[in-house]
Amino acid sequence: MNTQTYNFSAGPAILPREVLKDIKKDFLNWNNIGTSVIEISHRSREFSVIVNNLENSLRDLLNISDQYAVLFLQGGARGQFSAIPMNLLSSKDSADYINSGYWSQQSMLEAKKYCLVDNINVQKMENSTKYILEMKNWKINKKSIYMHYCPNETIEGIAIHEEPNFENKIIIGDFSSYLLSRSIDINKYDLIYASAQKNIGPAGMTVVIIKKNLLTKNNPFLPSILDYKKNFFSQSMFNTPVTFSWYVSSLVLEWMQKKGGIKYFEKINKKKSKLLYQKIDSSEFYNNNIHVNNRSDMNITFNIYDHKLDNLFVQEAHLRGLKFLKGHKVIGGFRASTYNAMPIEGIYQLTEFMTYFEKKFG
Ligand SMILES: *Cc1c(COP(=O)(O)O)cnc(C)c1O
């Protein structure tokens, strides 16, 4: 019987075991300073090592140039749903919101409070297969201030891997479950953001990578805590940051660098998702109806045709150490989140279990 546990939670999600062990080892006496890292000032000389590592590692991994500011904020991705329109436009302006699933809809609903919104639905269905319209067919409004989209819909497991190429348009992306999973060209974006608890670290911190030329706007009613310019000039310390999340995230990024950076993770992430999709596609028992071009490498969703078996599948998987496979409540079924910290062994265990379960109940 397998005793190792594999955590497929969508977020807060799995973190590298090595990193967690180091945190445990260092917790009561971090860097020999006689206290834990969460008991010291964010402005101390000791903590500044973490601050520098965090930003430098992220810039290094994603190849972020000096044209961009990197901010570490609070309020999650949902905080950014409000911060973006509040920073970048006024109530008379319009913005394009690409609608590809749950989270892009949520960001659009929030933006509607602050501006006019073009709802551009790009999720289509053909022969009971879901797919996303190619970007060249997206009907972007020339007058809109920016275009917002979500490259990986965490709940549905539907992804847009194509990178944007629109002239004279500010491009904004919710990269919460996509950032650091594969290489991207940062220069194609004006603002991307991601909450930490998917693929970066513990919940609390939100990464915002923003082109510096967007830091000029001045809206007198903008809450200071959401103000990109204020946060930039105070090195993301306008208020007290979530020091624990910064600390752990800096260790996760360092771990990624040591392993071989984005290239390494992109390769292994594709291998992991391929194994799972092959398992699903090769069976008459499991099903995923997303077009191969739009399948997520991070959140692999699937169903059993006979929904009466749903609870049993999750229970039996749980007993074998395969945890948190239940799909999000808005769509049901199953979801295996396979972020960077998920080792390929976890995928072997899961596909083996799926074979066993199908044999027994199929
Ligand atoms: C998880 C998630 C969110 C919500 O993040 P919070 O930090 O809870 O606000 C938003 N967008 C995407 C794509 C997500 O995966």
The ligand as an SDF file (V2000), in Angstrom:
LIG
                    3D

 15 15  0  0  0  0  0  0  0  0999 V2000
   -7.8420   31.3790   -7.4130 C   0  0  0  0  0  0  0  0  0  0  0  0
   -8.0840   32.3380   -8.5030 C   0  0  0  0  0  0  0  0  0  0  0  0
   -8.6110   33.6180   -8.2710 C   0  0  0  0  0  0  0  0  0  0  0  0
   -9.0150   34.0850   -6.8790 C   0  0  0  0  0  0  0  0  0  0  0  0
   -7.8850   34.3250   -6.1260 O   0  0  0  0  0  0  0  0  0  0  0  0
   -8.0110   34.9960   -4.6750 P   0  0  0  0  0  0  0  0  0  0  0  0
   -6.5860   35.1100   -4.2520 O   0  0  0  0  0  0  0  0  0  0  0  0
   -8.8350   34.0870   -3.8220 O   0  0  0  0  0  0  0  0  0  0  0  0
   -8.6650   36.3220   -4.8560 O   0  0  0  0  0  0  0  0  0  0  0  0
   -8.7880   34.4580   -9.3470 C   0  0  0  0  0  0  0  0  0  0  0  0
   -8.4520   34.0800  -10.5920 N   0  0  0  0  0  0  0  0  0  0  0  0
   -7.9450   32.8690  -10.8600 C   0  0  0  0  0  0  0  0  0  0  0  0
   -7.5880   32.5110  -12.2600 C   0  0  0  0  0  0  0  0  0  0  0  0
   -7.7480   31.9590   -9.8230 C   0  0  0  0  0  0  0  0  0  0  0  0
   -7.2350   30.7400  -10.0840 O   0  0  0  0  0  0  0  0  0  0  0  0
  1  2  1  0
  2  3  1  0
  2 14  2  0
  3  4  1  0
  3 10  2  0
  4  5  1  0
  5  6  1  0
  6  7  2  0
  6  8  1  0
  6  9  1  0
 10 11  1  0
 11 12  2  0
 12 13  1  0
 12 14  1  0
 14 15  1  0
M  END
$$$$
